[in-house]
Structure formats: C-alpha cells, structure tokens
Amino acid sequence: MKLKVIAIVIGIYFVLGCKKAADSVVKTELPDAPVPAADTVLSSTANFKGVNWADERDNFVNDWLVISGINTTDEEPVLLAKTDMVIDMLKSKGANTVRLPINPPTVMQNFWTKYSSIITRLSKSGIKVVLAYWESAASKDGKVDDMTAFQKMWDKVVYRYQYNANVYFEIMNEPHGYGVNELKDLYNNWIISYNISHRRMILDGAGYATDVNSIGDDSRFSGCLLSFHFYTWFNGDYKNHSRLGNSGSFLEVSSKNHRYRVWCTYDYWKKLHGITWF
C-alpha cells in the first residue's frame, strides 16, 4: 500500500467520473471543462508547495467564507483580477498550490458563483487547488456540523470539479472530534461516494491532523494523500522542528511496515519567500 502525505501547517488524472454527484446534484451549473493535471508525479508529493488563502476570521465561520483581499460585493472581473495578482505572486515565489476553505453556506448559496470563479481561475493557471471543509464557529468541536449539508456541499463541489485534475478534495480540516475508527468510517463513506482518483483525495490525520499513521495503515485509503499539520508547540518548544530533517522540507513517517514521505510547508516558508496577501 502506498500513500503520500501532505503536511500543511496552518499559517500556510483525468477523472473517471462522479456517479453520486451526477445523480444527486440539481444541475444549475455545468462541470468545469476538463483541465489536465499540472502535477503528474505520482511517486512523491514534493511538487506541492504553497499556502493557505484564508478568511481572516480563521475559516471557522457561520456564513460565507470571505478570503483575504476579497469582498462579497466584488464583481467577477474584480475577483479575477485579484486572483491573477495572487497567481503571479505565488509563481514568482516558486509556489504552485493554494488551499482554500469551503463550507455549506459558501457552496450552497449565491456567493458560490463568485467563489467558484476564483477556484477555476487558479486551477486553469496551473495552480493546484486544495478545497478543505471547515466546520462553523457555532460548534467548533472537530466534527461535521450537519451531515446532510456536508454531503450536499461535497456533491456540488465534486460534480463541478470532477474533470478538473488540478482540484483536490480535503474531506475535513483537523477532525479532532472523532476517534480513529469513526474518522476512518467518515473517510471511507466519502470515498465510496465519488468515482474519482484517490490521488485527488486528501485525508487529514486523526486529531489535529497529526496522527497520519493510524489513517495510513488502512488499505481502503490506498493511493490517497494524507495531510499532516506540523505544530511545533505541541511538543513543548520550537527546537523539535529537527524532526523535519536536515533539509527542513521533508520527514519520514513510519507506520508498521510502511514509510511515507512527508512534504511540509509552514508559516516561515511563506515569510522567507516574502509572500504577503492584500
């Protein structure tokens, strides 16, 4: 079994189809036209280099997610111009990945037309876009707020981007409210609902996305990407960053007989490269 691990520290193939989404989504919009994968390397996650583009309220919101620099009143040409600025900045710094939050209000209400235009623009430029579900501020318990709304949200998102191979789906950000077995069931139910490449599915480790070993040992998730969030303060002090090895970019996670190469991007990478938002 081979799984690759993406490590994103907060601060910063052509798809086969989507049966469930095609069956259940009210088709008020068409899927994006096919976009070939900018990253065709299957043996490593070293080609994921990027940052979060986040709501300044920390993404835990009860309403629309308004990412930094964007206004809900912006018309599409303004949104696309701002997105182009972000694309140019990221590419100039060697970044190729953006992680964007989603939640049911953002996807299921009329703001989605604007928000999705940002996603499409990024992905068509060759930027890899990770769409990650965030729970609301109302509960913030590390669990899906409303399973029905969660499923409808993902149905719509996956249906829209099923043929866009630069869009990746992170089922839930930091699912710390679930035990390992509960979390595995949540992931497996999601995976069997959508007939898309496992390579485009991102599974956070248990807890605050720190226990990737427990998830990686399950053969049902073979081929999926695992997300590991690197919090140095969880271990007492910053010097524990030495776990990343000499390069400061990679570490290996061992689990039984499996070893996973881990890619890390953390806040000081963003600062080091002078990446700033609006």
N, C-alpha and C positions, 0 to 999 in steps of 0.2 A: 504494500500500500504506500502510495506517495502523496503527501500533502505538502503544500508550500504555505509558509507563514508570513503574513504581512504584519509588521509591527508599526503601529501608528501611535505616537504619543501625542495626547491632546495638547494643543498649544499651537500644531501642525502637527469561435471560430465561426466562424459564421454559425449562427444559432440554428438549431434544428426546428424550433417552433415553440409554441406555448399553448398547450391544449387547454388548460384550465382557464387561462386568461381569455383565450379566444372564445370560449364557451360562455363565460360569465360576465365579461365587461360589456356594459352598454356602450356601443361603438359610436361615441360622439366625436371621436378623433381617430385618425389613422395611425398605424405604427410608423415610426421613423423609417425612412428608406434605409436599405442595408448600408452599413458602414463597416469596412473591413478593420480588423484589429490592428492597431498601431504596434502592439506588442505581441509577437508570435513566439517568444521564447517560453518554452514550457518547462524547462529544467531548473529555472531559477526565478526568484522574484526581485532580482537586483535592478530590473528595469522600472520598478515602481519607485518614483522619487517625487515627493510632493508634500502638500499641506492641506489642512482643513480650510475651507471657506465657510465661515460660521456666522450664525446670528450672534450679535454682541450680547444677547441675553443668555448665552451658553447653550443654545439649542433646546433647552428644556422649556418649551413654551406651550401655551394652551391654544394658540391661534396660528396664524401663518408664520412661517419661518422667513424672516427678512434678513438675508445675509448681508454682511458688512458692505457698505457703499451703495446698497440698493434701496430704493424707496418704492413703496407699494403704488405710488402714483406715477412712477416712471412708465412711459410708453415703450413699446418694444424696440424701436430704434435706439432709444437711450440705453435700455438694458443691454442691447447687443454691443453698443459702443463701449460700455463699461466692461462687459465680458471680454471684448477684444483687448482692452488695456490689461486685464488680468492675464490673458493668454500670452501677450507679448512679454509681460514681466516675468512670468513663470519660465517661459522658454529661454529668456535671456539669462536666467539663473540656473539653467540645467534641470528644471523640474518638469515633470510630464504627467503628474497625477493630481487631481483635486478631489477631496472628499466633501460631499455636500449632504446636509441633513434633510430628511423628509419626515413628514408626519401626516396623519389623515386630513386635517384642515387644509394644509398646503396642497395636497394632491387632489382632494375631492371637491374643493371649492374653486371659484372662478380665478383665483390667483395662480392656479396651475398653468394656465395658458402662458403667463409671463415667466413663471419659474422654469417650466419645461423648455422655454426658448433658450435659457441660459445653459441648461444641460446639453441640448442639441448643439448649440454653438461650440461649446467646449469640446465635445466628443468629435465633431466634424473637423476640428482643427488638429486632431491627433492627440489631444489630451485624454488620458484615461480618467473616467469619472466614476467615483465610488459613491453610490447612493445608500445612505445608512439611516435606518429608522431610529428616531429618538422618542422616548416617552415624554409625556407632558409634565409641566411643572406641578400639576394638581396632585399627582401621585408620587412620582419620582421614587418608586420602590424597586426598580430593577426588573420590572415585568411589563409585558404588553398591557397597555391600558384597557383596550377594548378589542377582543379578538376578532369580532365581526368587522369592525372598522379597519383593523390591521390587515385582514385578508383582502378587503375591498381595495384598500390602498395599494397593496402589492399586486393585486390582479391588474389594476390600471397601469401601474408603473412598468411591470414586466411586459404587458401587452404592448405598451408604447415603444419600449426599447428592446424588444425581443430580437430584432435583426441588427441592432447597433452594437457591434462587438467591442466598442470602447467603453461601454457602460457596464459596471459591475454592481452587484446587489449584496449589500451587507445587511443581513436579516435583522439584527438588532444591535445597537450600541450598548456595550457594557451590561449584559443581562445578569446583574449580580443578585437579583431576587430569586433566581432559580437554582435548585440543586442540579448536579451534573446530569442525572438521568432525565429530569424534567426538561432541561435545556436541550439535551440530545433529541428528545421527542419533538420539541418545538422545531428544531432544525430539520429533522427528518420529515416531518409533516410538510414543511415549506418546500423542501427539495423535491418530494414526490408530486407536488402540485404543479410543477413547471418543468417542461421538457426543454431545458436549456443546458448549455455546457456547465459542468461543475466548476470549470476554470473561472467562471464569472460569478460564482457564489462565494461570499466571504462570511466566515463563521467566527465570531468573537470567542475567545477563550472564556471559560467559566469565571464567575466573579466579575471583577472589573476588567475583563478581557486579559487576565493574567495567567489563567490556567489553560494553556493550549494543549498540554499533554493529554488531559482527560478527554478532550474532544478529538484530538488527533488519533487516538487509539481505536476509534470506531470505524470499521470498514465501510459503513454506509456513507461516509463522507470522503471517500477516496476521490482524489482529484480536486477537491475544494481548496480554497485558500483559507488559511487561518489567520485571525487578527490578534496580535499581542500588543497590549498597551504598556509601555515601559515607564513605570512610575518609580523614580529613584527613591522618593521619600518613603515608599512602602517598606524599604529595607533599612531605614534609620538615617542614612546620610548619602550625600551625592557620590562619595567615592566608590559606591557599588556599581557605578557605570562601567567599571572594568569588566563586568560580565559581557560587555559587547565585544571584547577582544581588542587587539591592537589597532584595528582599522577604525574603530568607533562606528562602524556601519553594520557589522554582522555578528551574530552569535549563533550558536547551535543549541537547539533544544532536544534533549534526549528523552525518549519515552519508550520503555521496554526495548524492542529491537529496532525502533525507528529513530531516525535523526532528521531534523527539519532545519533547513537554513532559514534564518530569520532576517528580514530587512527592517531596519529601524530608521525612522525619520522623527526627530524630536525638535523641540522648540529652538534650541540653539543653532540647529542647522538652518532654520529659517532666518534667524538673526545674523548668523555668519554670512549668509548669502545676500543680506540686505533686502529681504522680501518684506514689504510693507503693504498694507491694504490702503483703502482710500482715505 
